[in-house]
Amino acid sequence: MAKKVSIVKCDSYEKELVYKAVKRAIDLIGGLKIKRNSKVLIKPNLLRPRHPKWQVTTHPEVIRAI
């Protein structure tokens, strides 16, 4: 099975811009096919508690958008 990857540039972590970038990235791979009442696990990259400016973990705004 071929895997799909999309990359979308987002110039800031402003809520609306991040949401649009995440949506665009998902649209580029053909959307998500999730059946009703399914359980979905979102696994962000986590290393250690740090302020988002240090870019050690997935930025909280990206998690909110997902």
N, C-alpha and C positions, 0 to 999 in steps of 0.2 A: 504494500500500500504506500503510495507516494504521500509524503508529508508536505504540508503547505506552511509557509512562513510569510508574514508581512511585516514591513517596517514602515512606520509613519513618524515623521518628525513633528515634534511639538515644542515650540519655542519658550513655553512657560508652564508652570504648574497651576495656572488659573483654571478653576473648576470646569468651566464650559469648554475651554480649549482642550483640556485633557479628555473630557468626555467625548468630544468630537473626534479626537485622534484615535481613541480606543475603538469607537464605533467604526471608524474608517478602516482600521486594521482588521477588525472582524469581518467587515463587508468584503474586503479584498481577498479573504480566503474562502468566501462563499457563505459566510454566516455560521452560526452555531446550530446544529441540529440536536436540540435537547427535548426529549419527550416530557410531556406534562407530568408533574409530580415526581420527577427525577431528582436525585440528590446530586449536587455538583460540588466538587472540591476546588477551591481556588488556592493555589500554593504560591504565595509571594516569596521572593528571595529574602530571607532573613538571616542576618549574621549576628548582629548584636544591637542592643538599643542605642541608637544614635539619632541626633537631630537630622531631619531630612537634608539639610544643606551638606552633610558629609557624604551623601549618596552611598551609604553602606547597605541599605535595604531598599526595597521597592517603595517609592514615594507613596504616602497615604492617599494622595489624590488619585493615583492610578488605581489603587484598590477600590476606592469609592466608585470610580467610573465603571469598573468591571462589575 
